[in-house]
């Protein structure tokens, strides 16, 4: 009887985790791109399609993909004449979770 209860609890846990996964996987992407573009705007720069595209590199995809795209994000922003220190921080913010922690 105890084994059946354990199996049922384990199956329920798997279902709950599977149901929550799409929420966890999609929420950070939108928030991180916004954090990057907001930081650029606060730095006094115009946020247009090219800035959004650069920020999107670190704001979408899995954790490893977002972090691997930081140099490309920075290079794109530098070609748009964004100061290096602002480009670096904006792209780092792009990799952060929805709470803004790196």
C-alpha positions, -999 to 999 in steps of 0.1 A, spaced: 0 0 0 28 24 9 46 18 -24 14 26 -43 11 59 -25 47 68 -31 43 60 -68 12 82 -70 29 110 -52 59 108 -75 37 108 -106 18 138 -93 51 156 -87 62 150 -123 30 163 -137 32 195 -116 68 200 -127 60 194 -163 30 219 -161 52 246 -146 81 242 -170 66 263 -199 60 292 -174 96 290 -161 111 287 -196 93 316 -212 90 342 -185 127 352 -182 131 358 -220 107 388 -221 119 403 -188 156 401 -197 153 417 -231 134 445 -214 160 450 -188 187 453 -214 168 478 -235 157 498 -205 193 501 -193 203 514 -228 174 539 -227 184 551 -192 219 557 -206 205 582 -229 204 561 -261 175 557 -285 161 522 -284 152 512 -319 151 479 -338 189 474 -339 192 479 -301 163 455 -295 179 429 -318 211 431 -299 194 428 -265 173 399 -278 205 379 -283 209 377 -245 173 379 -236 161 347 -254 170 311 -253 184 289 -226 208 301 -199 239 288 -218 228 304 -251 221 337 -235 255 338 -218 273 327 -249 256 356 -268 269 383 -245 300 392 -267 278 394 -298 253 416 -280 281 439 -269 297 440 -303 263 449 -319 258 477 -294 293 490 -299 287 493 -336 257 515 -327 281 538 -308 269 527 -273 297 533 -247 315 500 -239 306 502 -202 269 506 -209 269 479 -236 286 455 -212 262 461 -184 231 460 -207 241 427 -222 248 413 -187 213 424 -176 199 406 -206 212 373 -192 196 379 -158 164 363 -146 131 381 -142 143 394 -108 173 410 -123 199 389 -105 228 377 -126 
